Amino acid sequence: MTQQTTEPGATAEEAGRGSRQPAGRGWLDRYFHISARGSTLAAEVRGGITTFMAMCYILLLNPLILSTPDVEHHTLDHAALVTATSLAAAVSTLLMGIVGRVPLALAAGLNVSAALTTQVVPNMTWPQAMGMCVVYGVVIMLLVVTGLREMIMNAIPLPLKHAITMGIGMFVALIGLVKAGFVGVGKGSPVTLGLGGQLTGWPVLLFCLTLLLIFMLQARRVPGALLIGIVVGSLASIVVTNVAGLTDKDWGGTTPALHGSAVSMPDFSLFGHVDFGGWGQMGAIGVTMIVFTLVLAGFFDAMATIIGVGTEAGLADSKGRMPGLSRALLVDGAGGAIGGVAGGSGQTVFIESATGVGEGARTGLSAVVTGLFFAACLFFTPLTALVPSQVAAAALVVIGSMMMSTAAHVDWSDRSVAIPVFLTVALMPFTYSITAGVGAGVIAYTAIRTAQGRVREPGAFMWGLTVVFLVYFALHPIEGLLGVR
C-alpha cells in the first residue's frame, strides 16, 4: 500500500486530493497548493491586485491618523509616513504569503493607529509609541508560539464563528458606506443619509454607479467583477473630475489624479526609530494597560478577520478551524513588531483581503502579489491616488453583502444561539469595533449557557475570554480605580 504524504501547509481537503494532483505541476503550484485549492494562477494574480486596490487607501489614511503631535509636540513627516506605511505593509504581506501561504494581506491597523494617537502619544514620544508596537507584537507572537492563540480561536463555538463572519461583513459594509459619503453623521440622529439627509456631489454618485456595476456583473457571474468595477469606476472618476472641474474638497482629499511625477523616491527616515526607554513617567500600571489595549486591538480584530476571510475562502474545516493556522497567526503577530520598526504603526490582517478571495484567491500567492504592489508604492506612491476612496469603498460594500451568506448556517430558532450571534453581528457596526462585537457575543454565550445549567459546555478558554472581555468593557472604571487616569 502506498503511503500518502501531505505537503506542509496543506489542508485536510488538499491532502485528500493529493493523489489526484496533475503530474508535472510547476514549483509555484506545488508550493502554494494552487491546484489543490481549486484556484489558478490568473485567479491568484487577479485576487492579489483586487486586494491591493481595496487596501491602498491605507497609504492615505494612516499618515493622516499618525499626524498627531506627541508628548513633546513633535509630528511625523508625511512623506516618511507614506514610505513607512508602504514598507511595513509590503514586508508583512509578503511574509504572510510566503510563510503563511494564505490569501491574507496586512497593513497598518487603523484601530492600532487610533489607539497610538489617542492613548499613547499624549504620554510618550513617537519613537516610544513605536516601541510599544514592537512589545505588543512580541506578546502576540509568544501567544502563538505557546499555542494559546490558536487554541483560543479553535475554542470559539461554530455559531459564533459564523456570527463573526457576518459581523465583519456588516462592519465592512458600513466602513464602505461612510467612506463613500453615502452614510454620514446626522444632527438629530447618530447617522443619516449622506450629508444632512441627502446625497451630494459627484463622488458619492460615482460610488453608487460603481456599486451597481459590480452587483450587475456579479449577478451575471462575470469573472473579475470587483476588479472590473474598480477600474471602470476609477476611469470614470478621472473623466468626471476633468469635465466637471472637481477639486480635492469635492473628493475629500482623494482626487483621482497625478500630482507631479508618477515616480518618487522613498523616505526611510522613520525606519528604526524605536525607543524602549522613557516609560517611567507612566508607571508600570499605565504601560501594562497600554500594552493590554494594543494586544486586544491587534489580537481579536485579526482573529475575527482570519476566521471570516478563511471561511469565505473555504480554508476552514467542518468545525470552522483552519489547518496550518499557527503560521498565519505568527506572521500577524510579527506584523506589530515590523510596523513598529518601520515607523508605520502595528500591522494586522485586513478584512479587505476578502475582496481578493471574492475574485477567486485561495493561496498565499495572492498575498505575494499584494505585497509586491505595496513594495512598488515605495517608488510609485502617486499612482495610488488614481483610485479614489469612494470607488474602493464600493468593493467593501459588495464584500459585506457576500459575507452575510453564512446567516444560512445559524439556527435562529434556538435563542441560546441566536442571541449571541445577534449581539456579535449588530455591535460590530453599531460600535464601529470588531473587538466589541466579539466580546459581546462571547460574554452572552457563556452567560446563557450558565443560565441553562450548562456551565462546563463553553470550555476553559471561552470562560477565560469572557473574563478578558469583561475587563475590556470595564477598562475605564478599572483604570480610574487604580488611579491610572
KAVEN-V617420 format. One line per field, one symbol per residue. phi: phi as a letter, one per 20 degrees, with the letter a starting at -180 (. if undefined). A space follows every 50 residues. Layout:
# KAVEN-V617420
phi->???
This chain:
# KAVEN-V617420
phi->.eeeddfgnfefffffegfdfffmfffffffelfffemdcffffffffff ffffdffffefffffeeffefdmedeffffffffffffffffffffffef lcecddagfffffffffeddffccefgfffffffffffffffffffnfff ffffefgggfffffffffffffffgffffenfdceefdbgcbfldmnbec nfgfffgffffffffffffelefmgfffffffffffffffgffemfdgff emncgfaednffdbefdefefneccedmeffenffffffffffffffeef ffgfffffffffemeeefdnedfmfgffffffffgfffffffndnfebfe ffgfffffeofccfffffffffffffffdcggffffdffffffffffffg ffffffgfedeffeffeffffgfffffgffdlbfgfffffffffffffff femdfeffnffffffffffffgfdfffffffemfe
